[in-house]
Amino acid sequence: MADFVNRHSDRKKIKVLHFLTHGKIGGQERAQYQLLRAFSADDEFEFAVAIGINEGHYVNLVRKLEIEVIDLNISGGLDFRFSRKTLKSMGGFQIHHFHDTSPNHILMSLMSGKKIKRVFTRRGGIIDYSRYGFKRSLKYSATKFLLRSCFDGYSGNTRTAVEFMHKYYGIKSKVYVLYNGLDFKLLETNTDKDAVSGKLKLSRQGYNIGTACHLLDWKRVDLLIKAFGICKVEDKKLIIFGKGPEHDNLQRLASSMDLEKQVLFAGEVPDMMNYYQLLDCFVLASGKEESFGNAVVEAMYHKVPTFIMSDAAGLREHIVDSVTGYVAEGERDLARKIEFVHDNPGVAREVAETASRYVVEKYSINNMKTAYKQFYRDVLQSENRAHDETG
C-alpha cells in the first residue's frame, strides 16, 4: 500500500478522472479498461476512474489496477443522488473525461469544480436517436446542450464518430480522432483449442463462422443468419457470442429457417480471445451505428478472415475489401464472399495475415497513449472553453 501511495503522490502529474458507466462485457467497456490499464503507471499522467453502476466483469478488472476508484453509487441514468464526499473527491482532478453521455455524471462533474476541464470521447457511430422514443431523445437533447456549453475538448474513436460530433452535436471546434489501443498481450490465447471446442460441444470437422456482439437490432445478426442460410458451404456452423434483447427473436429466426442445429448461441464469454482460434471466418454485420468495433480488430489480429458490411463506415476504417478483410453489400453478397473465402484458403490466409500486421502497427498501446497525451495537453493549454469557438 505504501508503494501505491508514494507512486501516486507526485502532484506534478496531470490528474485525469475517467467515467465508467458500468462494467458489463462490451467493446466500449473493454476499450476503457485497456485505456486505464495503459496509463496506470505513466510518468506524466495519473488516471483514476469514477464508476457509476458497481457491477460487471470490467469493474472487477478495473479494481485490480493500481489506480484510484471513486464509487458514484448511481443506479441508473436518472439517478441524481449526489453526496458531498463524492463531489469533493471528484474535484481533485484537472480533467474529467467522459466516454458516455450520462447527464447525471456530467452534472456531478459540474458540481465538483469550476476549474476542471471536461472532455468527451464519442464511441458510437451514426445513430438516429429519435427512433428510440421521447424519453431517450430528451436525454440526448439535454446532453447535446451540456456538451456544447460545458466542455473543453472533444474526440471520437473513429473518423465516423468525429463526423457525428460535428453534425449531430453541432461542434464546430476541432474534434480529435483517438483510436482505441489494444494490448495484444491480453489477446493471446491461454486455453487449448480442444478444451474451448469442448465447452461448445463442437465437432472437429466443419466450417465455423462466428460473430461477437451485444445482441441489439442494429448489430444486424439477423442479416448474418439469413446470409448463413443461403451460403453454400458444407458442414457449416454459425457461432453467435453475446447476449441482448434480440436473442429470442434471433433464435426464432434460426428456427424458422430450419437452422437450429447449425446456429449456436454461445452466450457471453469474458475470454473471447480463446474462441477466435475456433473460427474459420468472423462477421460483424453492424451498420452505420457501429464505430470502432473492437471484436473486428481482435479477429483481424488473430488472423481470422473478417467480413463487414459496406454501410459500416466506422468499420471500413479498418478494412479495405480483399486487402485487410472483406466488405459485403448485402446478405447475398456476404454469402457469396464467405463461399469465396472457404474455397480459396490460400488467398484468405494472405489477406488475414496482412490484416493482422495492419492492426498491430496502427492500434498499438503506444500509438493510443501518444494521441491521448497530445489531446490532454492541447485541452489544458486552451484558455477558453471549446464552446466559445462555436459562437
C-alpha distance (Angstrom), angle and dihedral (degrees) to the residues before:
residue distance angle dihedral
M1 . . .
A2 3.81 . .
D3 3.79 91.1 .
F4 3.81 89.5 52.3
V5 3.81 92.7 51.6
N6 3.81 93.4 46.0
R7 3.77 93.9 47.9
H8 3.80 92.4 50.3
S9 3.79 99.3 40.6
D10 3.82 95.4 83.8
R11 3.81 102.1 113.5
K12 3.79 91.5 -167.4
K13 3.76 89.7 75.7
I14 3.79 118.0 98.3
K15 3.79 106.3 -113.1
V16 3.80 116.9 -143.1
L17 3.80 124.3 -175.8
H18 3.81 115.1 -156.4
F19 3.80 122.2 -159.8
L20 3.82 117.6 -135.7
T21 3.81 112.8 -172.4
H22 3.82 94.5 -161.6
G23 3.78 139.8 -30.9
K24 3.79 103.2 -118.5
I25 3.80 117.1 138.9
G26 3.80 110.0 -83.5
G27 3.78 142.7 118.2
Q28 3.80 95.4 -99.2
E29 3.79 93.4 50.0
R30 3.81 91.2 46.0
A31 3.81 90.6 50.9
Q32 3.81 92.2 49.5
Y33 3.80 91.6 48.8
Q34 3.80 92.0 51.9
L35 3.82 90.2 47.5
L36 3.81 91.9 52.3
R37 3.79 91.0 45.0
A38 3.80 92.5 50.2
F39 3.82 92.4 55.2
S40 3.81 97.3 38.6
A41 3.83 92.4 104.8
D42 3.80 101.6 25.6
D43 3.83 120.7 146.1
E44 3.81 96.2 -143.3
F45 3.80 106.3 32.5
E46 3.78 132.7 45.4
F47 3.78 113.5 -156.1
A48 3.80 127.0 -159.7
V49 3.80 131.5 173.1
A50 3.81 134.0 -135.0
I51 3.80 110.2 -154.3
G52 3.79 118.9 -153.9
I53 3.80 104.3 -171.4
N54 3.79 111.6 24.1
E55 3.80 100.4 -140.1
G56 3.78 141.4 89.7
H57 3.78 143.7 62.1
Y58 3.80 96.3 -73.3
V59 3.80 94.1 48.3
N60 3.80 86.9 58.9
L61 3.82 91.4 49.7
V62 3.81 93.5 45.9
R63 3.79 90.8 53.6
K64 3.79 89.2 58.7
L65 3.80 91.3 59.5
E66 3.80 118.3 92.9
I67 3.78 94.2 -115.1
E68 3.79 133.6 109.5
V69 3.80 115.0 -91.8
I70 3.82 122.7 -158.1
D71 3.80 115.8 -165.6
L72 3.79 110.9 -145.7
N73 3.83 91.5 -173.8
I74 3.79 92.8 -147.2
S75 3.80 118.2 159.6
G76 3.80 96.5 -160.6
G77 3.77 148.4 -27.2
L78 3.82 93.7 -68.0
D79 3.79 96.4 47.3
F80 3.82 107.4 113.5
R81 3.81 100.6 172.8
F82 3.80 105.7 131.8
S83 3.81 125.0 -180.0
R84 3.80 121.8 -148.3
K85 3.79 90.5 -132.7
T86 3.79 91.6 56.7
L87 3.81 93.0 46.5
K88 3.80 90.1 50.9
S89 3.81 90.9 51.9
M90 3.80 90.7 50.2
G91 3.79 91.3 51.7
G92 3.80 94.7 69.9
F93 3.81 96.0 78.5
Q94 3.79 133.2 88.6
I95 3.80 92.7 -149.0
H96 3.80 134.6 33.1
H97 3.81 110.7 -161.3
F98 3.81 119.0 -160.8
H99 3.80 124.5 -164.2
D100 3.79 95.7 176.0
T101 3.79 131.5 41.5
S102 3.81 100.5 -121.2
P103 3.83 107.0 155.8
N104 3.81 92.7 -153.0
H105 3.81 91.4 55.6
I106 3.80 90.5 49.0
L107 3.82 92.5 48.2
M108 3.81 90.6 50.2
S109 3.79 88.6 52.4
L110 3.81 92.1 50.0
M111 3.80 90.5 50.3
S112 3.80 92.9 49.9
G113 3.81 98.5 63.8
K114 3.82 144.4 -23.1
K115 3.80 97.5 -141.1
I116 3.81 95.3 56.6
K117 3.80 116.0 112.7
R118 3.81 111.4 -133.0
V119 3.79 123.0 -154.0
F120 3.78 134.4 177.6
T121 3.80 133.6 -154.2
R122 3.78 115.9 -161.4
R123 3.79 112.0 -143.9
G124 3.80 99.7 179.7
G125 3.77 134.7 79.4
I126 3.80 130.3 -131.7
I127 3.82 107.8 -34.1
D128 3.80 130.3 175.8
Y129 3.79 100.4 -145.5
S130 3.81 92.8 -174.3
R131 3.82 89.7 75.7
Y132 3.80 91.1 65.0
G133 3.79 96.7 67.6
F134 3.79 137.1 -104.5
K135 3.82 98.8 -63.2
R136 3.79 95.5 54.5
S137 3.80 93.3 39.0
L138 3.81 88.9 54.2
K139 3.81 90.2 50.8
Y140 3.79 92.5 54.1
S141 3.79 92.8 44.3
A142 3.79 87.9 56.4
T143 3.79 90.2 46.3
K144 3.80 90.9 50.7
F145 3.79 90.0 56.4
L146 3.81 93.2 46.3
L147 3.80 93.3 48.4
R148 3.78 93.7 50.4
S149 3.79 96.4 44.1
C150 3.81 106.3 33.1
F151 3.82 107.7 32.9
D152 3.80 132.6 90.6
G153 3.80 102.7 -165.4
Y154 3.78 140.5 23.9
S155 3.78 135.8 -161.2
G156 3.79 142.6 162.2
N157 3.79 131.2 -152.4
T158 3.83 91.2 -128.0
R159 3.79 136.4 21.6
T160 3.81 86.1 -107.0
A161 3.80 90.7 58.9
V162 3.81 89.4 48.6
E163 3.81 90.6 52.2
F164 3.81 89.9 52.7
M165 3.81 90.9 51.0
H166 3.80 90.1 56.3
K167 3.80 97.0 42.9
Y168 3.81 104.6 36.0
Y169 3.79 102.3 29.4
G170 3.81 93.3 34.4
I171 3.80 94.0 -129.8
K172 3.81 108.7 169.7
S173 3.79 98.2 176.9
K174 3.80 122.6 82.3
V175 3.79 117.2 -62.3
Y176 3.80 112.9 -160.7
V177 3.81 125.0 -140.5
L178 3.80 108.0 -129.0
Y179 3.79 108.2 178.2
N180 3.78 118.4 -158.3
G181 3.77 115.7 -100.2
L182 3.78 121.2 -140.2
D183 3.77 124.8 -146.9
F184 3.77 96.4 -143.3
K185 3.80 92.1 -164.1
L186 3.81 87.4 67.7
L187 3.81 89.9 54.3
E188 3.79 96.3 57.4
T189 3.79 114.5 113.3
N190 3.79 115.7 -110.4
T191 3.80 100.4 177.5
D192 3.79 128.5 71.2
K193 3.80 115.4 -104.1
D194 3.80 93.4 -125.0
A195 3.81 90.9 51.7
V196 3.80 92.4 51.6
S197 3.80 91.0 45.2
G198 3.79 89.3 51.0
K199 3.81 91.2 55.8
L200 3.81 89.0 59.3
K201 3.82 93.1 38.2
L202 3.80 91.6 -125.9
S203 3.78 122.2 167.1
R204 3.80 119.1 -122.1
Q205 3.80 89.8 -118.1
G206 3.77 126.3 66.4
Y207 3.79 143.3 66.0
N208 3.80 112.4 -86.5
I209 3.81 120.5 -152.0
G210 3.79 114.6 -173.4
T211 3.77 143.4 -171.3
A212 3.80 131.9 -179.5
C213 3.79 123.4 -163.6
H214 3.77 147.7 111.1
L215 3.81 103.0 -76.2
L216 3.81 99.4 -116.2
D217 3.79 125.8 144.8
W218 3.82 94.1 -110.3
K219 3.80 91.0 55.5
R220 3.84 83.9 71.2
V221 3.78 97.4 -148.6
D222 3.82 84.6 156.5
L223 3.80 88.6 66.0
L224 3.80 89.3 52.1
I225 3.81 92.4 49.6
K226 3.82 90.5 51.1
A227 3.79 91.6 48.5
F228 3.80 89.6 47.6
G229 3.80 89.8 52.2
I230 3.82 93.5 57.6
C231 3.80 95.9 36.9
K232 3.82 110.2 115.7
V233 3.78 98.9 -140.3
E234 3.81 120.6 126.0
D235 3.80 122.2 -128.6
K236 3.80 91.1 11.0
K237 3.77 125.0 168.0
L238 3.82 128.8 -170.3
I239 3.81 113.9 -150.7
I240 3.80 116.1 -165.3
F241 3.81 115.4 -164.0
G242 3.78 116.9 -165.9
K243 3.76 143.1 45.7
G244 3.77 135.6 -120.4
P245 3.81 146.5 125.0
E246 3.82 94.6 -59.1
H247 3.81 93.8 58.2
D248 3.81 97.1 101.0
N249 3.81 93.9 43.1
L250 3.80 90.2 51.7
Q251 3.79 91.7 49.3
R252 3.80 89.8 51.6
L253 3.80 90.6 49.4
A254 3.80 92.1 51.8
S255 3.80 89.9 47.8
S256 3.81 92.6 49.5
M257 3.82 88.6 54.3
D258 3.83 92.2 48.5
L259 3.79 90.6 -115.4
E260 3.83 99.6 124.5
K261 3.80 92.5 117.7
Q262 3.79 94.3 44.7
V263 3.82 100.5 44.6
L264 3.79 114.4 69.0
F265 3.81 120.7 -166.7
A266 3.78 100.6 -154.3
G267 3.79 97.3 178.5
E268 3.78 126.7 -142.3
V269 3.80 117.8 -29.5
P270 3.82 124.4 -171.1
D271 3.82 92.5 -156.9
M272 3.80 100.6 53.3
M273 3.83 89.6 152.2
N274 3.81 87.9 75.3
Y275 3.80 93.7 55.3
Y276 3.81 100.4 54.6
Q277 3.81 87.9 77.1
L278 3.81 88.6 66.8
L279 3.80 94.2 56.1
D280 3.79 128.2 92.7
C281 3.80 89.9 -170.4
F282 3.80 138.9 -1.6
V283 3.81 129.2 -140.8
L284 3.79 131.3 -167.5
A285 3.80 106.1 -177.7
S286 3.82 97.2 -175.3
G287 3.78 119.9 137.9
K288 3.79 133.3 -144.7
E289 3.81 91.8 -44.6
E290 3.80 91.6 73.6
S291 3.79 118.4 89.2
F292 3.81 119.1 176.5
G293 3.80 101.5 -7.9
N294 3.80 103.7 -155.0
A295 3.79 93.1 -162.1
V296 3.82 91.0 59.9
V297 3.80 92.8 52.4
E298 3.80 91.4 45.4
A299 3.82 91.6 51.8
M300 3.82 89.4 49.0
Y301 3.80 90.0 51.3
H302 3.82 89.5 52.8
K303 3.82 89.8 53.1
V304 3.79 93.6 -114.5
P305 3.84 111.6 149.1
T306 3.80 103.3 -109.9
F307 3.82 131.8 -152.4
I308 3.80 130.3 -162.5
M309 3.80 134.4 169.4
S310 3.78 124.8 -100.8
D311 3.82 95.5 -119.1
A312 3.83 93.1 55.3
A313 3.80 95.8 99.4
G314 3.80 94.6 175.1
L315 3.79 93.2 53.0
R316 3.79 91.2 46.6
E317 3.79 87.5 67.4
H318 3.83 85.0 73.4
I319 3.78 102.6 35.3
V320 3.78 131.1 59.2
D321 3.80 109.4 -173.3
S322 3.80 112.9 -97.5
V323 3.83 90.3 -4.9
T324 3.81 106.7 71.9
G325 3.80 97.2 -0.6
Y326 3.78 141.3 -36.8
V327 3.81 131.8 -68.4
A328 3.82 118.2 -157.0
E329 3.82 128.5 -161.7
G330 3.81 97.7 -151.0
E331 3.79 143.1 -29.0
R332 3.81 95.7 -64.6
D333 3.79 92.5 47.6
L334 3.81 89.4 47.0
A335 3.81 90.5 52.4
R336 3.80 90.8 48.7
K337 3.79 93.4 50.0
I338 3.80 92.6 48.2
E339 3.80 87.1 53.4
F340 3.81 89.4 51.5
V341 3.80 92.7 52.2
H342 3.80 90.5 47.4
D343 3.80 92.2 50.1
N344 3.82 95.5 42.8
P345 3.82 106.9 44.6
G346 3.81 93.8 160.7
V347 3.79 93.5 56.5
A348 3.80 91.2 43.2
R349 3.80 90.8 51.4
E350 3.82 91.9 53.6
V351 3.81 91.5 50.1
A352 3.81 91.3 47.6
E353 3.80 92.4 50.1
T354 3.81 90.9 49.7
A355 3.81 89.2 49.9
S356 3.79 92.4 51.6
R357 3.80 92.6 51.3
Y358 3.81 90.5 48.0
V359 3.81 92.9 51.7
V360 3.81 93.8 47.7
E361 3.79 91.4 50.9
K362 3.82 98.8 43.4
Y363 3.79 105.9 34.3
S364 3.78 102.0 43.1
I365 3.80 122.8 141.1
N366 3.81 90.0 -117.2
N367 3.81 92.4 55.6
M368 3.79 90.6 48.8
K369 3.81 93.7 48.7
T370 3.80 92.3 48.6
A371 3.82 91.1 52.6
Y372 3.81 94.8 46.3
K373 3.80 93.3 47.6
Q374 3.79 92.1 52.5
F375 3.80 90.1 47.9
Y376 3.81 92.0 53.0
R377 3.80 93.6 45.2
D378 3.80 91.5 51.6
V379 3.81 91.6 48.9
L380 3.80 92.9 50.1
Q381 3.79 91.8 47.9
S382 3.80 93.3 53.2
E383 3.80 109.9 92.5
N384 3.79 97.7 -162.1
R385 3.76 130.5 53.4
A386 3.79 116.0 -95.2
H387 3.82 91.3 -116.6
D388 3.81 89.8 65.0
E389 3.80 87.2 71.0
T390 3.80 92.2 53.8
G391 3.78 92.9 64.5
